[in-house]
């Protein structure tokens, strides 16, 4: 068995353990050493960062088993790529989007108590107006969030002014449908 092998990239003889296994090669090892292979891959990733991110985004959409957290991280780091994909998805899946929106509206209606006063409704409206004002003035997307979610797993809140807060879109997405006791 071989003890040393010549790397085709750096032209240095190195121990056989410094090469990745490759069954398609005659001797069972790749022609580049691990260090050169890592450098080559890193260089490619830096050069094609945008292309790789878009391909990963498409992969996440096609494969539901891929962790959703990765997609959230991608959205937070690359907000410029989210809007076109969201528009395409919404246009191609109107039924799903409408169903989801109507479920949310229905849950909001079910979670809105009848004892709310006109002042309470005005406060709720002020939250939404102020969130839009902050978005317009600061250039960061702000959303009105329910502190205790309307459809939480263990606990469900009400659509009342005391249960509303204004947070950034990223914070809201990372929070999900959870209630974190502070």
N, C-alpha and C positions, 0 to 999 in steps of 0.2 A: 504494500500500500504506500501511497505517496505521503511524504512528510512535509514537503514544501511545494508551493505552486507559484507560478508567475502570474501576477495581476496584469490584465490586458490594458488597464488604464494608467496605473502609476509605474508599471514596468519594474516592480520589485518582487523578489521572492519572499513569500510569507508562509507561515505555518498554515496547514490545511484547515485548521479550526478557525482561521480568519476569513473563510469563504462560506457563503450560504450554500446549502445543499440544493441541487438542481438535477432531478432525475433525467431531464432531457439531454444533459451533457454526457459525453462518453465516460468521463471519470466521476460523474455524480456530483460535481460542484460547479458553481457559477464561475464565469471567467473573470469577474471583478471581485476584489476583496470587499469585505463588509463596509469598511471605511469609505471607499470610493463609491460604492452603491448608495450609501446614506447621503453622501455629498451630492451625488447626481440627483437623487430624489428631492433633496431639500432645494436644490437649485431649480428644478422643474416646478416645484410647488410655489416658490417665490415668483417665478416668471409667469405662471398660469393661475394665480390666486383666484381671480374673478371667475374664470372658467370652471375651476374645481368647486368653488362655492355654489355656483349655479347648478352644476351636476349633482352635488350633494343634496341641494334643495329639491331637485326633481326626484332623486332616489328616495328621500324621506316621504314625498307625496305618494309614490308608488308602493312602498313597503310599509304597511302599518305596524310591523313589529319593531321598526327602528325606534329608538327611544325618542319620545316627544320633546324631552328636555333639550336635546341637541338642536332641534328646530327652533325652540324658543331662544337659545343662545345665538343661533345664526341670525334670527330676526332682530335681536337686540344689537348685535354687532354690525349688521348690514341693513339698516332700515331702507336704504335706497332700492333694494331688490324686492321688498315685500309688496309694495303697491301694485306693480304690474301683474304679479302672480295672483294676488287677491282678486283683482278685477277680472282676470281670466277665469279663475275658479268660480267666482260669483256669477259670471255670465254663462258658464257651461253647466252650472249646478243650481239653477234658480230654485228648483223644487226643494233641495236640501236647505238652501239658505233661507227661503221663505218659511219652511217648517221650523228651523231653528229659531228664527226671529219671532215667529208666532208663539212658540213654546215659551220663550223668554218673556214676551209681553203678557201671556196668560199667567205665568208664575208671578210676575210683578203685580198683576191685577189681584191675584189670590192673596198676595202678601201685603196688599194695601188695605189697612183697616178702614172701616166705615166711619170711625170716630175722628178722623183727621179734620182739622178746622181749615178755614180759608188761609189763615196765617201759615199753617203747616205746608199747605200746597204752595204758597208763595216762597217759603224757605227752600222747598225742594226745587222749584224752578230757578231760584237764585243760585243754587249749587251748579246746575247745568249751564246757566249763563256765565257764571264766574269761571267754570272750567274752560268754556269756549274762549272767554276773554284771555285767560292765561295762555292757552294754546296760540291764539293770534298774536299776543304781545311778546311771548318768550320764544316762540318757534319750536316748542317741545309739545308733543301731544299729551294733553291732560284729559283724564276721564273721571266721571263720577263713579265711585265704587261703593258697594255695600260692605260695610265693615264685617257684619255677619252675613254671609251669602244667602241669597233668596232660596237656593236649592243646594244647601250644603249636605255633606254626607252624614254628619252626626248632629248638626244643628242648623236650623233655618231661621233667618231673620225677617224683619218686616221692611217694607218700603216706606220708611218714615225719615224725617230729617235727622233724627238722632243716630241713625244707622248709616248715614252717608258721609263720605270723605272724598276729597279730590286728590288723586295721585297720578303719577305719570303712567302712560300706556305700558311701558316696560315693567313697572312695578305691578300693575294690575295683571299683566300676563303671567308674571312669575308667581304671583299670589295664587292665581287660579281660583278654584271654587272652594277655598279653604278658609277656616277661621283660626288665626294664630293668636292665642292668648298671650298677652305681653306681660 
